[in-house]
Amino acid sequence: MSSTVFQREICVAADHPSLPGHFPGAPLVPGVVLLEHVALALREWRDVRLARVLEAKFMAPLLPDQHATLDLVDAAGGVRFEIRRDGALLARGLIEGAP
């Protein structure tokens, strides 16, 4: 069995296709793009797909080309995720995986 904690760095390039519409002139990384990184990390860690997002809260923005840390942790009822930049919590939630 793999460890109970998984960590990876994420960074969304300024030329990502979702950025011009979110928001024009002052782009922020959309929450769905952050969740895509959560899904990719879950696949890398446990070789399962993201089946459901049970809860997600976005507290602060991630800007293009900023680096952040994504942590996945085993939890009752699923896998908890946290995304932090320089120690500040940007997003957190609970997800379920499925084969």
C-alpha positions in Angstrom: 0.0 0.0 0.0 1.3 3.5 -0.8 1.8 6.1 1.9 -1.0 8.0 3.5 0.3 11.4 2.2 1.1 12.5 -1.3 2.6 15.9 -2.3 3.3 17.6 -5.6 4.0 21.1 -6.8 1.6 22.7 -9.3 2.0 25.7 -11.6 -0.4 26.8 -14.3 1.4 28.5 -17.2 0.3 32.0 -18.2 -0.6 30.7 -21.6 -3.1 28.1 -20.3 -6.2 28.2 -22.5 -8.7 28.8 -19.6 -7.0 32.0 -18.4 -8.2 34.6 -21.0 -11.8 34.1 -20.0 -11.1 33.9 -16.2 -10.8 37.0 -15.9 -9.9 39.2 -18.9 -7.1 41.5 -18.0 -6.5 40.0 -14.6 -6.4 36.2 -15.0 -6.9 33.8 -12.1 -6.5 30.1 -12.2 -10.1 28.7 -12.3 -11.1 26.3 -9.5 -11.8 23.6 -12.1 -8.2 23.7 -13.2 -7.1 23.3 -9.6 -9.4 20.3 -9.4 -7.9 18.9 -12.5 -4.5 19.0 -10.8 -6.1 17.2 -7.8 -7.4 14.5 -10.2 -4.0 14.1 -11.9 -2.3 13.8 -8.5 -4.8 11.2 -7.3 -4.2 9.2 -10.5 -0.4 9.4 -9.9 -0.7 8.5 -6.2 -3.3 5.8 -6.2 -3.9 4.9 -9.9 -7.6 5.8 -9.5 -9.7 8.4 -11.2 -11.5 11.2 -9.4 -15.0 10.0 -9.0 -16.6 12.7 -6.9 -15.8 16.0 -5.3 -17.6 15.8 -1.9 -16.6 19.2 -0.8 -14.3 22.0 -2.1 -13.6 25.5 -0.8 -11.5 28.1 -2.5 -10.2 30.7 -0.1 -7.6 32.6 -2.1 -6.6 32.8 -5.8 -3.7 31.2 -7.6 -2.3 33.4 -10.3 -0.7 32.2 -13.6 2.9 31.1 -13.2 2.7 31.0 -9.4 3.9 27.8 -7.7 1.8 26.0 -5.1 1.9 22.8 -3.2 -0.9 20.2 -3.4 -1.2 17.7 -0.6 -3.4 14.6 -0.7 -4.0 12.8 2.6 -6.0 9.7 3.4 -9.2 10.6 5.4 -12.3 9.0 6.7 -14.7 9.0 3.7 -12.2 9.7 1.0 -9.0 11.8 0.4 -8.5 15.3 1.7 -6.7 17.8 -0.5 -5.1 21.1 0.4 -3.4 23.6 -2.0 -1.0 26.1 -0.5 1.2 28.9 -1.7 3.9 30.1 0.6 2.1 28.6 3.5 -1.2 30.3 2.7 -4.2 28.0 2.2 -5.7 28.5 -1.3 -8.1 25.6 -1.5 -9.2 22.5 0.4 -11.7 19.7 0.1 -12.6 16.0 0.2 -12.7 13.8 -2.9 -13.5 10.1 -3.7 -11.6 8.0 -6.1 -12.8 5.0 -8.2 -11.0 2.4 -10.3 
